[in-house]
Amino acid sequence: MSNSLQTVWGPRVLSILRIVSGLIFFAHGSAKLFNFPAANFTPEAMSLPWIAGVLEVVGGALLIVGLFTRPVAFVLSGLMAAAYWIAHAPKSVYPLLNGGDAAILYCFIFLYIACVGGGPWSLDALLRKKD
């Protein structure tokens, strides 16, 4: 990839990665909290899965619009690390067998976003321009 192409499209693709990750993450939380899309699983209020659902809905929404991107992504990265070790790792050592591959990917995608920010298509970038 040429340097100018990378300079132009790199930040834009970062924004797309943030938005798509936020949308899918939001869907996980809405399935837990609102049974939409139908998940046939409603966690008890204040349980760990319920708290995860709240973080997924709120954090996913904030990532979609790109507001408070770095701290939100950092918290969600930690959530996914904890989810992996609490819910998946005890089942098997291998992520493919324990169903934790998505949690690992989310953890590192969110860690990346926490380090580099949300890209140019975000409310954070818009608010920075107004300063």
N, C-alpha and C positions, 0 to 999 in steps of 0.2 A: 504494500500500500504506500503510495507516495506520501511524503510528509504533509503536503497541503491538503490532500484528501483526509488524512488522519486528523489534522488540525481542525478541519471543518466538521467532519462526521463523527469523530471520537466523542466530543461532548454531547452531540445530539443522540447518539446511540446510548450513552450513559443515561440520559433522560428517559429514553425508551425502556431501557432495562429497569430503571426505578419504577416507572409507571406500570409496566407489565407485572413486575414482581409484587408491587403493591396491590394490584387488582386481584391477582391469584391469592395473595395472602389474606386480603379482605374477604374473599369468598370462603376461605377456611373458617374464619371467625364468624361470618354470617350463617354458615351451616351449623356451627355449634350453638350460637345464641338465638337465631331466628328460624332454624331448621329450613333455611333457604340457601342454596338449593337443598332439597330434602336429603338429610343425612341420617335420619332414623336414630339420632343420638342427641339427647339434650342433657348436658351436664348439670349437676346440682349447683345452685348459686354458691359462689365463694369457693368452689372446689378448684383444684389446679387446672383442669381442662376449661372451666368457666373463666377463670382469670386469663388463661391463654387466649380464649375466644375474645375477651374484651380487648386485650393487647393487639390481637390480630385485626379486629375491626377498626379500632382507633388508630393504631399504627399503620395499618394498610391504607386507610383513608388519608392520613397525613403524608404518606409516601406518594400516593397517587398525585396529590396536588403539589408535593414538594415543599412542605412547610415544616420547619424544625427538622430538616432531613437528617443531618448528622447525628444529633442525639437520639432521635427516634430509631434510626437504623442501628445505632449502637445497642440500644435496649433490645431491639428485636433480634439482633445477632446473638445476644446473651440468652434470650428466650429460647432460641432454636438450639443453642448449645445445651442448655439445660434439658430441653425436650428430648434431645437425642440421648443423653445419658440417663434420664429418668425413665422414658417410655420405650426406647428402642434398643439401646445397648444390652439391657438385661436379657433380651430374647435371643441374641446371637452376637458374635463378634463381627460378623459380616453385614455391612449396611444393606446389601442386596437382599439378604435373608431376613433382616430385622425390620425392614420397611423404613429405615432412617435416612435413605439417600436424599430425599427431599429436604429433610431437616438440615443435613450437612450443607447442601447447596444453598439453602436460604441463609444459613449461618454465615457462610463466606461471601455471598452476594451482599448481604446487609453490612458485613464488616468492611467490604470494599467501598460501599456507598458511604458508610460512616467516615471513611478516610478521605475520600475524594469529593464528597458532596453530591448534590442531586442533578447537576448539569444545568444547562441554560434554560430549559423549559420547566421551570419550577417557580413557585411563589417566593422561595428564598432568593433566587436570582433577581426576580422582579423587585422585591423589597430592597435589595442591595443597590439597585440602580437608582432608586428614589433618594438614597442618602446623599 
